[in-house]
C-alpha cells in the first residue's frame, strides 16, 4: 500500500505538478519509430498520444538507452551562434555499445550537461537525433535543481550510501517538493522515450538511481515493453532503505522493469530483502537465474559488475609517453615508492581516512619516511553542501599536518592534486605507482583498480625487458565496502575505518616480494581483461532477451493507480468469470458440483472475525437445497468450527482439514478419508515444531485432529522464512518412515497424513456422483491458494478418465489475478459472494428430507 502522506501521487503520475507548474508547450520531436493504433486509457493529456498518422516501415531490434546524461559533450560555438557536439569517449553509455549485437541500432535518451535556451531546443534536438541518434530531455531549471541537486544528491545518494538524515545539515531531510520534482523529471524523460519508441521491436535499458520511477511511466503506456534497469550505486540494507518515505513507490516502480541489475550480490540481496519485507515478495533461483514473481511476471535479478573499456585504456597507453612524458614523473619520484589514490571529491570516498592511514604508516614504519609518497588525485565534486565543505577542510588540514611533520627539503609525503585529471594523465601516474589505495567507505563499483591493473600490464611485448617486468606487477589495497572488492581476490582488503590495519596493509603492499606481486597481478589481469564493459553489456542484454522472450504470447493488462500501478501477465486463456455466462450455463444444467474454499474465497483473509455472515449462510443454504446441486465447502479448517458455522445448511457437504474428514450433509456421519488413522507421528513432529517456535518470535503451532501446522506470518520475514526451510528439512528427516507428508506453504509448514488433499476430495465427489448415475454436467470450483490448485488440476484428469464428461461445463476459478491452473478468476471474495448470489437466485430450492437416500447423492 502506498504511503498515506502521498495518496495524491496520482496527480504526479498524471503529469499534474502543482508545485512545479507546467512547462510551456513546444514543438514536438519527430518520431523515429511509431506505434500503430490509439491508446486511450493513458493518464496523460491526449495531445501526447503515442498514436501516429504514419505507420512504421522499419522492423528491426533496437535498444533505447536512457540515463540522466547523454554521452555527448556540448560547447558553445565561438561566434555564440549555436552549439557544437562531440561524443564523450569516457561515457559508459557509449562504451557499452561494444557488447551489443553488431546490427542493433542504439538510440540514447538523456539530458545535456549545458543549459540550452528554449528557443534553440528544437534545433538542438533535431541535430542530436540526426548526427548522434540522441534524444535530449530538457528539464526546466526549477525541476532540474530540485530533481538532481535536491532529491538525487541530497536524499537518494546519501541514503544509498548509508547516510541517514539525522539532522537537516547532514544527509538532507525528505521534502515533498523534491520528490515531486523527481517524479516530474522522470515524467519528462518518459515523454522523450515515448516520442521515438516502437514498443514491439525496441528494448529499453534504463540506468541508475536518477530514473528509478521511469519504468512505471513506460509500463503504463506499453504493457509488454521489454525493459531493463541497472543500478550503478549501492543498494542499502532494508534497515536503511525502509527509512525512505517513498520506499514502496520506488520498489514498485523498479518492479515494472523486466530485469534489474546490480554490481554485487550484496546489493541484490538487500533489494530482495526489501521486496520481501515491504511487499511480501519472495524470490526463487532456477538454474542459476534469480527471479521475483510479481503478479504473474517474473522479474529477473542480474548480478554483474561493470568492467572497463580495454581498447580505450590501451590506446591511451600507447600515447602516454608522448602526451605526459612518463619519464618526467619517474624522474620526479626517483628513489621514492609511490602509492596512488584517485577519487572523486565526496564524503564517501574516504580520502581523509587514507591520509590518516599514510600518516600512521610513516609513524609505525619510520623506514618509509623520506621514501614513501602518497599521490592523491581528487576529481572535482559532483554534488555540493556543508558535508562536502567539511570534508574538504579536513583533507586540507591533514595534508598540511602530515607534510609539516614528515616532510623535508625535496620530499613531501603527500602530493595532493585538486583539479580535473584526464585519463591520459591518470595513466602516467598509474605507470609510476607501486600500489593503488582505495579507502571508500561506500562505493557502487569504483573502476580505478581495474584501470591500474590494465595500465601496469602494458599493451605490447615490444617494451624493454625492465619496463615490461615493471609494468606487469601491481598491488592493491581496497576497501571491503566497494563494488569491485569481491572480484579482486588478490587485493589486500581493509576496513577503511580502521586506520591501523589500513596502514599495515599499505606497508605490506609496498613491502611484498616482486614474485608475489606478479602472481596477484596476473590473476587480476585475467579477470579484468575478460570481464570488460563489452562482456558486461552483452551479458545484461542476453539476460534481458531471455527474461522477455514470453512477453508477446501472454495476456497483460495494467491495474492500480499512480505508483501502485503494475502489469498482470497471465496465460492467454485466463479470463474473468462472467456472471451472466455462468448463470446461463447453470440454468441449462441438471447435475451440478459446486466446490468452495472458505478462507480467502467466501471469507476475506484480512477479516478478524472468521464466522460467515448471514448473507453467505443464506446463499450457500439456497444453493445446497437445490436438488440438482451437490455443494461442498472444502477447507483446511477443523470440522467442529465448520460444522458449527454452517449448521443452518442441512444439505451442505463439508470436507474439513483438506479432506481428511468429510460428510455429505448435516445428517451424515463424518468419514475419515486418510489412508492411516494412526497419529503416533505427532509425538515426533510436535517437539520439533516447539523447538522452532521457542526460537522464532511471532511463530505458533496450530494443532488439528489430523495435522500439525507451524505458522510464521507474524515472525520476522527473513528469519521466519529461514526457520521454515530448516524445519522442513528437519521434519522430513525425522518423519522419513512415517505415513505423512511435510509441505511448506505461504507462511506455514504443515505435516498431514499421506493421501489427503483437496484434489482427492474433488475426485471422490465427482466419482460418487458418476457412480450414482448423476455425472456432473456443471462444475464450479473456487479457491484462492496452493491447496486449491490441486482441485483445479484434478478436473482435467477426471475428464480424461471419464469421471467427468468431455461436455461438462467446467468453471475452475481462482480468487485474485495471479498465475493459476484455473481458467477463470474473480478479483476478491466480494465478487465470489456476488456471483454465488446470482446462482442462488437462479436456483430452485426444495424442502429438505431427513430420509435422503444414498442414491440421491
C-alpha positions in Angstrom: 0.0 0.0 0.0 1.2 3.5 -0.8 2.3 5.8 2.0 -0.7 7.7 3.3 1.0 11.0 3.0 1.5 10.5 -0.7 -2.0 9.5 -1.7 -2.2 12.2 -4.3 0.7 10.8 -6.3 -1.8 10.0 -9.0 -1.6 13.7 -9.8 2.1 13.4 -10.2 1.9 10.3 -12.4 -0.7 12.1 -14.5 1.6 15.0 -15.1 -0.2 17.4 -12.7 2.6 19.0 -10.7 1.1 21.7 -8.5 4.4 22.7 -7.0 6.4 22.8 -10.2 3.9 24.2 -12.6 3.7 23.0 -16.2 6.4 23.8 -18.8 5.2 25.7 -21.8 4.0 23.7 -24.8 6.6 23.4 -27.5 7.2 21.8 -30.9 7.4 18.0 -30.5 10.4 16.0 -31.8 9.5 13.9 -34.9 9.4 10.2 -34.1 11.9 7.7 -35.4 9.7 4.8 -34.7 5.9 4.9 -34.4 3.2 2.9 -32.7 0.1 1.7 -34.6 -3.3 2.4 -33.0 -4.5 4.7 -30.3 -4.1 4.1 -26.6 -7.0 5.9 -25.0 -6.6 4.8 -21.4 -3.4 6.8 -20.7 -3.5 9.2 -17.8 -1.6 11.8 -19.8 -3.1 14.5 -21.9 -4.3 13.3 -25.3 -2.0 15.7 -27.0 0.8 13.4 -26.0 -0.8 10.3 -27.6 1.6 7.8 -28.9 -0.6 7.2 -32.0 0.9 8.2 -35.3 -0.6 9.1 -38.7 2.3 7.4 -40.5 2.9 3.7 -39.7 6.5 2.5 -39.2 8.1 0.8 -42.1 11.2 -0.3 -40.3 11.1 -3.6 -38.3 14.3 -4.4 -36.5 15.6 -4.8 -33.0 16.7 -1.6 -31.5 17.7 -0.6 -28.0 17.0 2.8 -26.3 19.4 3.6 -23.6 18.1 6.0 -21.1 20.3 7.8 -18.5 20.4 11.1 -16.7 23.0 12.5 -19.1 23.7 11.8 -22.8 27.1 10.5 -23.8 27.9 13.7 -25.7 30.0 16.8 -24.9 28.5 20.2 -25.8 30.1 23.6 -26.1 29.0 27.0 -27.4 30.4 27.9 -30.8 33.0 30.7 -30.8 30.6 33.1 -32.6 28.0 32.3 -29.9 25.6 31.1 -32.6 24.5 27.6 -31.9 26.3 24.6 -30.4 28.9 22.1 -31.3 28.7 18.5 -30.1 31.1 15.5 -29.9 31.0 12.0 -28.4 32.1 11.7 -24.8 34.6 8.8 -25.1 34.7 8.4 -21.3 31.0 7.7 -21.0 30.0 4.2 -20.0 26.8 4.5 -22.1 28.9 4.9 -25.3 31.3 2.1 -24.4 28.6 -0.5 -23.7 27.7 -0.5 -27.4 30.7 -2.8 -27.9 28.8 -5.7 -26.2 25.5 -5.3 -28.1 24.7 -7.1 -31.4 26.5 -5.5 -34.3 23.4 -5.0 -36.3 21.4 -3.4 -33.4 20.6 0.3 -33.6 21.3 2.2 -30.4 19.4 5.3 -29.5 20.2 7.5 -26.4 17.7 9.5 -24.3 19.1 11.8 -21.6 19.8 15.3 -20.6 22.7 17.6 -21.6 25.3 19.0 -19.2 24.7 22.5 -20.5 21.7 24.8 -20.4 20.1 25.2 -23.8 17.8 28.2 -24.4 14.2 27.1 -25.1 14.3 28.9 -28.5 17.2 26.6 -29.5 15.9 23.3 -28.1 14.1 22.1 -31.2 17.1 22.7 -33.5 19.4 21.0 -30.9 17.1 18.1 -30.7 17.0 17.6 -34.4 20.8 17.9 -34.7 21.4 15.4 -32.0 18.9 12.9 -33.4 20.3 13.2 -37.0 24.0 13.1 -36.1 24.3 11.2 -32.9 20.9 9.3 -32.5 20.5 11.1 -29.2 17.2 12.5 -27.9 17.7 15.2 -25.3 15.4 15.7 -22.4 15.3 19.4 -21.4 14.4 19.9 -17.8 13.1 23.3 -16.6 15.6 24.9 -14.3 13.3 24.7 -11.2 12.7 21.0 -11.8 16.4 20.3 -12.6 17.6 21.9 -9.4 15.2 20.1 -7.1 15.5 16.8 -9.1 19.3 16.5 -9.3 20.8 18.6 -6.6 17.8 18.1 -4.4 16.2 14.6 -4.3 19.0 12.7 -6.1 22.1 14.2 -4.4 20.7 15.3 -1.1 18.5 12.4 -0.4 18.9 9.3 -2.6 22.7 9.4 -2.9 23.4 9.8 0.8 20.8 7.2 1.8 22.0 4.6 -0.8 25.5 5.2 0.7 24.2 4.5 4.3 24.0 8.1 5.5 20.8 8.7 7.4 19.4 12.3 7.6 19.8 12.6 11.4 19.8 16.4 11.1 18.9 18.9 8.3 22.6 19.7 7.9 23.7 16.1 7.5 22.1 13.9 4.9 19.3 16.2 3.7 15.8 15.7 5.1 13.0 14.5 2.9 11.0 17.3 1.3 7.8 16.6 -0.6 8.6 19.2 -3.2 11.9 17.4 -4.1 10.1 14.1 -4.6 7.6 15.9 -6.8 10.5 17.3 -8.9 12.0 13.8 -9.1 8.7 12.4 -10.4 8.3 15.4 -12.8 11.8 14.8 -14.2 11.2 11.1 -14.7 7.9 12.0 -16.5 9.8 14.3 -18.9 12.3 11.5 -19.7 9.4 9.1 -20.3 7.8 11.6 -22.8 11.1 11.7 -24.8 11.3 7.9 -24.9 7.6 7.6 -26.0 8.3 10.0 -28.9 10.7 7.7 -30.5 9.8 4.2 -29.3 8.4 1.2 -31.2 7.3 -0.9 -28.3 7.0 -4.2 -30.3 10.6 -4.0 -31.6 12.6 -1.9 -29.1 14.4 -2.8 -25.9 14.7 -0.1 -23.3 17.7 0.0 -20.9 17.4 2.5 -18.0 20.5 3.4 -16.0 20.9 4.4 -12.3 19.1 6.0 -9.4 18.1 9.2 -11.1 15.4 7.3 -13.1 14.0 4.7 -10.7 10.4 5.6 -11.3 10.7 5.8 -15.1 9.8 2.1 -15.5 6.3 2.8 -14.2 5.7 5.7 -16.7 6.8 3.5 -19.6 4.9 0.4 -18.4 1.7 2.4 -18.1 2.0 3.1 -21.8 3.2 -0.2 -23.0 2.3 -3.3 -21.0 4.6 -5.7 -23.0 7.6 -3.4 -23.4 11.0 -5.1 -23.0 12.7 -3.1 -20.3 15.8 -3.4 -18.1 17.2 -1.3 -15.3 20.7 -1.2 -13.9 21.6 0.4 -10.6 25.2 1.7 -10.6 25.2 2.8 -7.0 24.9 0.5 -3.9 21.5 -0.6 -2.8 21.3 -0.3 1.0 20.2 -2.8 3.5 16.5 -2.9 4.3 17.1 -1.3 7.7 18.4 1.8 5.9 16.1 1.7 2.8 13.0 1.5 4.9 13.6 5.0 6.3 12.8 6.4 2.8 9.2 7.8 3.0 8.5 6.8 -0.6 10.1 3.4 -0.2 7.3 1.3 -1.6 6.6 3.6 -4.5 10.2 3.2 -5.7 10.3 -0.5 -5.2 7.1 -1.0 -7.2 8.4 1.3 -9.9 11.5 -0.8 -10.3 9.5 -4.0 -10.4 7.8 -2.7 -13.6 11.2 -3.5 -15.3 11.8 -7.0 -16.7 15.4 -7.2 -15.5 17.0 -5.3 -12.6 20.8 -5.3 -12.5 23.3 -4.8 -9.6 27.1 -4.8 -9.3 27.3 -7.3 -6.4 25.2 -10.0 -4.7 25.1 -7.8 -1.5 23.3 -5.1 -3.4 20.9 -7.6 -5.0 20.3 -9.3 -1.6 19.4 -6.0 0.0 16.9 -5.3 -2.8 15.3 -8.7 -2.5 15.1 -8.3 1.3 13.3 -5.0 0.8 10.8 -6.7 -1.6 10.2 -9.4 0.9 9.8 -7.2 4.0 7.9 -4.4 2.4 5.9 -6.0 -0.4 5.8 -9.7 0.8 7.5 -10.9 -2.4 9.8 -14.0 -2.4 12.5 -14.8 -4.9 13.5 -18.1 -6.4 16.6 -19.3 -8.1 16.2 -21.6 -11.1 19.3 -23.0 -12.9 21.4 -20.1 -11.8 18.9 -17.3 -12.5 17.2 -15.3 -9.7 13.6 -14.2 -10.3 11.0 -12.4 -8.3 7.3 -13.4 -9.0 5.2 -10.3 -9.2 1.6 -10.6 -10.5 2.4 -13.3 -12.9 5.5 -11.7 -14.2 9.0 -12.9 -13.3 11.4 -10.0 -12.8 14.9 -11.2 -13.4 17.7 -10.1 -11.0 21.1 -9.7 -12.6 24.4 -9.6 -10.7 27.2 -8.5 -12.9 29.9 -5.9 -12.0 30.7 -3.5 -14.8 34.1 -3.5 -16.4 36.4 -1.0 -18.1 36.8 -0.3 -21.8 40.0 -2.2 -22.6 40.6 -0.6 -26.1 40.3 2.9 -24.8 42.8 2.3 -22.0 45.2 0.6 -24.3 45.0 3.3 -26.9 45.8 5.9 -24.2 48.7 3.7 -23.0 50.3 4.0 -26.5 50.2 7.8 -26.2 51.0 8.2 -22.6 54.8 8.6 -23.1 54.3 11.3 -25.7 51.5 13.2 -24.1 52.6 13.3 -20.5 56.2 12.2 -20.6 56.1 9.5 -18.0 59.8 9.8 -17.8 59.4 13.2 -16.1 57.2 11.6 -13.4 59.7 8.9 -12.9 62.4 11.5 -12.5 60.3 13.5 -10.1 59.7 10.4 -7.9 63.1 8.8 -8.4 64.1 6.7 -5.4 60.6 7.0 -4.0 57.9 4.4 -3.6 54.6 5.9 -4.9 51.2 5.0 -3.6 48.4 6.4 -5.6 44.8 7.4 -4.8 42.3 8.5 -7.5 38.9 9.6 -6.1 36.0 11.9 -6.6 35.8 14.6 -4.0 32.8 13.4 -2.0 32.1 12.4 1.6 32.0 8.6 0.8 35.4 8.2 -0.8 37.3 8.1 2.5 40.1 10.3 1.2 40.9 11.6 4.7 40.9 8.1 6.1 43.6 7.3 3.5 45.7 10.2 4.5 45.4 9.2 8.2 46.5 5.7 7.3 49.5 7.1 5.4 50.4 9.1 8.5 50.1 6.1 10.7 52.3 4.0 8.3 55.0 6.6 8.5 54.8 6.6 12.3 54.7 2.8 12.6 57.4 2.2 10.0 59.9 5.0 10.0 61.9 3.4 7.2 59.3 4.8 4.8 59.9 8.4 5.9 61.6 10.2 3.1 60.9 7.2 0.7 57.1 6.7 0.5 54.9 9.2 -1.3 51.1 9.2 -1.5 49.9 10.9 -4.6 46.2 11.7 -4.2 44.2 12.8 -7.2 40.9 14.4 -6.3 38.4 14.8 -9.1 36.0 17.7 -8.8 32.9 17.2 -6.6 29.7 16.4 -8.4 27.5 17.5 -5.5 27.5 20.3 -3.0 26.7 21.1 0.6 28.0 21.5 4.1 29.2 17.9 4.4 31.4 18.3 1.3 32.9 21.6 2.6 33.7 20.0 5.9 35.5 17.0 4.3 37.5 19.3 2.1 38.6 21.3 5.1 39.6 18.1 6.9 41.7 16.9 3.9 43.5 20.2 3.5 44.3 20.2 7.3 45.6 16.6 7.1 47.8 17.2 4.1 49.3 20.2 5.7 49.9 18.5 9.1 51.5 15.3 7.5 53.7 17.3 5.2 54.9 19.6 8.0 55.5 16.6 10.3 57.3 14.2 7.9 58.4 16.5 5.1 61.9 17.6 4.4 63.7 19.5 1.6 62.9 17.7 -1.7 60.4 15.4 -0.1 56.7 15.7 0.7 54.9 12.5 1.8 51.5 13.8 0.4 51.1 15.1 -3.1 47.6 16.4 -3.4 46.3 17.1 -6.9 43.0 19.0 -6.6 42.0 19.5 -10.2 40.4 17.6 -13.1 42.8 14.9 -14.4 42.3 13.3 -17.8 42.6 9.6 -18.5 45.9 10.2 -20.2 47.3 11.9 -17.2 46.0 9.2 -14.9 47.7 6.5 -17.0 51.0 8.3 -16.5 50.5 8.2 -12.7 49.5 4.5 -12.8 52.7 3.7 -14.6 54.9 5.0 -11.7 52.7 3.8 -8.8 53.7 0.8 -6.8 50.3 0.4 -5.2 46.8 1.9 -5.6 44.9 2.5 -2.4 41.1 2.8 -2.4 39.5 3.5 1.0 36.0 4.5 0.1 33.5 3.9 2.9 30.8 3.0 0.4 31.0 3.0 -3.4 28.8 1.3 -6.0 31.7 -0.1 -8.1 34.9 2.0 -8.5 36.9 1.2 -11.6 40.2 2.8 -10.5 41.8 -0.6 -9.6 40.8 -2.1 -13.0 42.4 0.8 -14.8 45.5 0.5 -12.8 45.8 -3.3 -13.5 45.5 -2.8 -17.2 48.0 0.1 -17.3 50.5 -1.9 -15.3 50.2 -4.8 -17.8 51.1 -2.6 -20.8 50.0 -3.1 -24.4 52.7 -5.0 -26.2 55.7 -7.3 -25.7 58.0 -4.9 -27.6 58.7 -2.8 -24.5 62.1 -3.1 -22.9 62.5 -6.0 -20.5 62.9 -3.9 -17.4 59.9 -1.8 -18.3 57.9 -4.8 -19.2 58.6 -6.5 -15.9 57.9 -3.3 -14.0 54.6 -2.9 -15.7 53.4 -6.5 -15.0 53.2 -6.3 -11.3 50.8 -4.4 -9.3 49.4 -4.2 -5.8 46.0 -3.1 -4.5 44.7 -2.0 -1.1 41.0 -1.8 -1.4 38.1 -1.1 0.9 35.8 -4.1 1.5 32.8 -1.7 1.1 33.2 -1.1 -2.7 31.6 -3.0 -5.5 34.9 -4.2 -7.2 36.3 -5.7 -4.0 34.7 -9.2 -4.4 36.2 -9.6 -7.9 39.8 -8.7 -6.8 40.7 -11.7 -4.7 44.4 -10.9 -4.8 44.0 -7.4 -3.3 44.5 -6.6 0.3 41.0 -5.8 1.6 40.6 -3.4 4.5 38.0 -1.8 6.7 38.9 1.9 5.9 37.6 3.0 9.3 40.4 1.0 11.0 43.3 3.3 10.4 45.9 1.0 12.0 45.0 -2.1 9.8 44.8 0.1 6.7 48.3 1.4 7.5 49.7 -2.1 7.9 48.0 -3.2 4.6 49.8 -0.3 2.8 53.1 -1.3 4.3 52.5 -4.9 3.4 51.6 -4.0 -0.2 54.8 -2.0 -0.9 57.0 -4.4 1.0 55.8 -7.6 -0.7 58.2 -9.6 -2.9 58.0 -8.9 -6.6 57.2 -12.5 -7.4 54.1 -12.4 -5.2 53.1 -9.0 -6.7 53.4 -10.5 -10.1 51.2 -13.6 -9.3 48.5 -11.4 -7.9 48.7 -9.0 -10.8 48.3 -11.8 -13.4 45.3 -13.2 -11.6 43.7 -9.8 -11.6 44.5 -9.1 -15.2 42.9 -12.3 -16.4 39.7 -11.3 -14.8 39.7 -7.6 -15.7 40.6 -8.2 -19.4 37.9 -10.9 -19.8 35.2 -9.1 -17.9 35.3 -5.7 -19.6 32.4 -3.3 -20.4 31.5 -5.3 -23.5 31.2 -8.5 -21.5 29.0 -6.7 -19.0 26.6 -5.2 -21.5 26.5 -8.4 -23.6 25.6 -10.4 -20.5 23.0 -8.0 -19.4 21.3 -7.8 -22.8 21.3 -11.6 -23.2 19.6 -11.9 -19.9 17.1 -9.2 -20.9 16.3 -11.2 -24.1 15.8 -14.4 -22.1 13.6 -12.7 -19.5 11.4 -11.0 -22.1 11.0 -13.9 -24.5 7.4 -14.7 -23.4 6.1 -11.2 -23.5 4.1 -11.3 -26.7 2.2 -14.5 -26.1 1.0 -13.7 -22.6 -2.1 -11.6 -21.8 -1.0 -8.5 -20.0 -3.0 -5.6 -18.6 -2.3 -2.9 -16.1 -4.0 -2.4 -12.8 -3.6 0.1 -9.9 -3.2 3.8 -9.6 -0.1 6.0 -9.5 2.9 4.1 -8.3 0.8 1.2 -7.3 0.5 0.5 -11.0 1.6 -2.9 -12.1 1.1 -5.2 -15.0 -0.5 -8.6 -14.6 0.7 -11.2 -17.0 -1.3 -14.4 -17.4 -2.0 -17.2 -19.8 -3.9 -16.1 -22.9 -6.8 -18.4 -21.9 -7.1 -17.0 -18.4 -10.1 -14.6 -18.1 -12.5 -13.1 -15.7 -15.6 -15.2 -14.9 -18.7 -13.7 -16.5 -21.6 -13.9 -14.1 -24.1 -13.7 -17.0 -22.4 -16.6 -18.8 -22.1 -18.9 -15.8 -25.8 -18.2 -14.8 -27.0 -19.1 -18.3 -24.9 -22.4 -18.3 -26.1 -23.1 -14.7 -29.8 -22.8 -15.7 -29.3 -25.3 -18.6 -27.5 -28.0 -16.4 -29.1 -30.8 -14.4 -26.3 -32.2 -12.2 -24.1 -29.6 -10.7 -21.0 -30.0 -8.5 -20.1 -26.8 -6.6 -16.8 -26.9 -4.5 -16.0 -23.8 -2.4 -12.9 -23.0 -0.4 -13.5 -20.9 2.7 -10.7 -18.6 3.8 -9.8 -16.2 1.1 -12.7 -17.3 -1.1 -16.0 -16.6 0.7 -14.3 -15.1 3.7 -11.6 -12.3 3.3 -8.1 -13.3 4.6 -7.9 -10.0 6.3 -11.1 -10.4 8.3 -10.5 -10.9 12.0 -14.0 -12.5 12.6 -13.9 -15.7 10.6 -17.6 -16.5 11.2 -19.5 -16.5 7.9 -22.1 -13.7 7.5 -25.8 -14.3 7.4 -25.7 -13.4 3.8 -23.1 -16.1 3.0 -25.1 -18.7 5.0 -28.3 -17.8 3.2 -26.7 -18.1 -0.3 -25.0 -21.4 0.5 -28.1 -22.8 2.0 -30.1 -21.9 -1.1 -27.6 -23.4 -3.4 -27.3 -26.7 -1.4 -31.0 -27.0 -1.1 -31.4 -27.2 -4.9 -31.9 -30.9 -5.7 -29.7 -30.5 -8.8 -26.8 -29.3 -6.8 -24.0 -31.1 -4.8 -22.4 -28.3 -2.8 -19.2 -28.7 -0.7 -17.2 -26.4 1.4 -13.6 -27.7 1.1 -11.4 -26.1 3.7 -8.2 -26.6 5.7 -10.2 -25.7 8.9 -11.3 -28.2 11.5 -14.6 -30.0 11.3 -16.0 -28.7 14.5 -15.8 -25.0 13.6 -17.1 -25.6 10.0 -20.0 -27.8 11.2 -21.0 -25.1 13.8 -20.8 -22.2 11.3 -22.7 -24.0 8.6 -25.3 -25.7 10.9 -28.2 -24.0 9.1 -27.2 -25.5 5.8 -28.6 -29.0 6.2 -27.8 -30.3 2.7 -24.3 -28.8 2.6 -21.3 -31.2 2.3 -18.2 -30.3 4.2 -14.6 -31.5 3.7 -12.5 -30.4 6.7 -8.8 -30.4 7.2 -8.2 -30.5 3.4 -10.5 -33.6 3.1 -9.3 -35.8 5.9 -12.8 -35.6 7.4 -15.7 -35.5 5.0 -19.5 -35.6 5.3 -22.2 -35.3 2.6 -24.9 -33.5 4.7 -25.6 -32.4 8.2 -27.4 -35.8 8.9 -24.5 -37.9 7.6 -21.6 -39.1 9.8 -18.1 -37.9 9.2 -16.0 -40.1 7.0 -12.2 -40.4 7.6 -10.6 -40.2 4.1 -7.0 -40.6 5.1 -5.1 -43.8 4.4 -4.0 -44.0 8.0 -5.7 -43.1 11.3 -2.6 -43.5 13.5 -1.2 -40.3 14.8 1.9 -41.5 16.6 3.9 -39.3 14.3 2.6 -36.2 16.2 4.8 -37.2 19.1 7.8 -36.9 16.8 6.8 -33.8 14.9 5.4 -31.7 17.8 8.6 -31.4 19.8 10.5 -30.3 16.7 7.9 -27.6 16.0 8.0 -26.5 19.6 11.8 -26.1 19.3 11.5 -23.8 16.4 8.5 -21.9 17.9 10.6 -21.1 21.0 13.4 -19.9 18.8 11.3 -17.8 16.4 9.4 -14.9 18.0 6.0 -14.5 16.4 5.5 -18.1 15.3 2.9 -20.5 16.6 1.6 -24.1 16.3 -1.9 -25.0 15.2 -3.0 -28.5 16.3 -5.6 -30.1 14.1 -7.1 -33.5 14.6 -5.2 -34.9 11.6 -2.4 -32.4 11.1 0.1 -30.0 12.7 0.7 -26.6 11.2 3.5 -24.2 12.1 2.7 -20.5 11.3 5.3 -17.8 10.9 3.2 -15.0 9.3 3.9 -12.7 12.4 7.6 -13.5 12.6 10.4 -11.5 11.1 10.0 -12.3 7.3 13.6 -13.2 6.7 14.1 -15.2 9.9 10.7 -16.9 9.7 11.4 -18.0 6.1 14.8 -19.3 7.0 13.5 -21.2 10.0 10.7 -22.7 7.9 13.2 -24.1 5.4 15.3 -25.5 8.3 12.2 -27.0 9.9 11.1 -28.5 6.6 14.4 -30.4 6.3 14.3 -31.3 9.9 10.8 -32.8 9.8 11.4 -34.6 6.5 14.4 -36.2 8.1 12.8 -37.4 11.4 9.5 -38.4 9.7 11.0 -40.2 6.7 9.5 -43.5 7.8 6.1 -42.2 8.8 2.9 -42.2 6.6 2.8 -38.4 6.4 3.6 -35.5 4.0 5.5 -32.4 5.0 4.7 -29.4 3.0 5.6 -25.7 3.1 3.0 -23.0 2.1 2.5 -19.3 2.5 3.9 -18.6 6.0 3.3 -22.2 7.1 4.9 -25.6 7.4 2.3 -28.4 7.6 2.5 -32.1 8.5 -0.5 -34.2 7.4 -1.3 -37.8 6.6 -0.4 -39.1 3.1 -3.2 -39.2 0.5 -5.0 -36.2 2.0 -5.6 -33.2 -0.3 -8.4 -31.1 -1.8 -7.7 -32.8 -5.1 -8.6 -36.2 -3.6 -11.8 -34.7 -2.2 -12.8 -33.3 -5.6 -12.1 -36.7 -7.3 -14.2 -38.5 -4.7 -17.2 -36.1 -5.2 -17.1 -36.5 -9.0 -16.7 -40.3 -8.8 -19.6 -40.7 -6.3 -21.9 -38.6 -8.4 -21.0 -40.6 -11.6 -21.5 -43.9 -9.8 -24.9 -42.8 -8.6 -26.0 -42.0 -12.1 -25.7 -38.3 -11.7 -22.5 -37.5 -13.6 -21.8 -33.7 -13.2 -22.6 -31.7 -16.3 -21.7 -28.4 -14.5 -18.6 -28.0 -12.2 -17.8 -24.8 -10.3 -14.6 -25.0 -8.3 -13.4 -21.8 -6.5 -10.3 -21.3 -4.3 -7.5 -18.9 -3.6 -4.3 -20.7 -2.7 -1.9 -23.5 -3.5 -4.1 -26.2 -1.9 -6.9 -25.3 -4.2 -4.7 -25.7 -7.3 -4.9 -29.4 -6.5 -8.7 -29.3 -7.1 -8.2 -27.4 -10.4 -5.7 -29.9 -11.5 -7.9 -33.0 -10.8 -10.6 -31.7 -13.0 -8.5 -32.3 -16.2 -7.7 -35.9 -15.1 -11.3 -36.5 -14.2 -12.3 -35.6 -17.8 -9.5 -37.8 -19.2 -10.6 -40.8 -17.1 -14.3 -40.4 -17.9 -15.4 -39.5 -14.4 -16.5 -36.2 -15.9 -17.8 -35.9 -19.5 -15.9 -34.0 -22.1 -19.1 -32.0 -22.4 -19.1 -31.0 -18.8 -19.2 -27.2 -18.3 -16.2 -26.5 -16.1 -15.7 -23.3 -14.2 -12.4 -23.6 -12.3 -11.9 -20.1 -10.7 -9.2 -18.6 -8.6 -9.6 -15.6 -6.4 -7.3 -12.8 -7.5 -5.4 -12.1 -10.7 -2.5 -14.4 -10.5 -0.9 -17.5 -12.2 -3.2 -20.5 -11.7 -4.3 -23.8 -13.2 -7.8 -22.3 -13.2 -9.0 -20.7 -16.4 -11.1 -18.1 -14.7 -10.7 -15.5 -11.9 -12.7 -13.2 -9.7 -10.9 -10.3 -8.1 -11.9 -10.8 -4.4 -14.3 -12.6 -2.0 -16.9 -9.9 -2.5 -17.1 -10.8 -6.2 -17.3 -14.5 -5.3 -20.2 -13.9 -3.0 -21.9 -11.7 -5.6 -21.5 -14.5 -8.2 -22.8 -17.2 -5.8 -25.8 -14.9 -5.0 -26.6 -14.7 -8.8 -26.5 -18.6 -8.9 -28.7 -18.8 -5.8 -31.3 -16.5 -7.4 -31.4 -18.9 -10.4 -31.8 -22.0 -8.1 -34.9 -24.0 -7.3 -34.5 -24.9 -3.7 -36.6 -27.8 -2.4 -37.5 -28.7 1.2 -35.0 -30.9 2.9 -36.0 -34.5 3.7 -34.3 -36.3 6.6 -34.7 -39.6 4.8 -32.3 -38.7 2.0 -31.0 -41.9 0.4 -27.5 -42.7 -0.7 -28.8 -42.8 -4.3 -29.8 -39.2 -4.2 -26.2 -38.1 -3.8 
